[in-house]
Amino acid sequence: MTFRPRPPSAATPPSALPIGEALARSAPLARLRELIRDSNARFAVIAPLMPASLAAHVRPGPVSEDGWALLAANTAVAAKLRQLAPRFEAALKAQGWREEGIRIRIQQS
């Protein structure tokens, strides 16, 4: 049995949009980009409050009406984050974010 490549089709595939342009054109994707920026900005405020060894195991998580989530690499990191959460919330409030709880979630690998 020999392999025969398919002949090229007459239809031209649609051009791919750069991700930035696709995000700008789509309202739901633009909202997602805004939420990601918000989460990263919050993380930038609290990251200096964490020991470097802890910060390496924490990622910013989703923002919703219920608050903001931090993603911990494991249960030990999550426990330490829960201890630091009041300090994080105070720093965020000082920077102008409305007072809302920080949820700590363990990131699944």
Summary of the structure (lengths in Angstrom):
residues: 109
radius of gyration: 20.9
end to end distance: 42.5
largest distance: 71.2
contacts: 226
relative contact order: 0.13
helix: 50%
strand: 17%
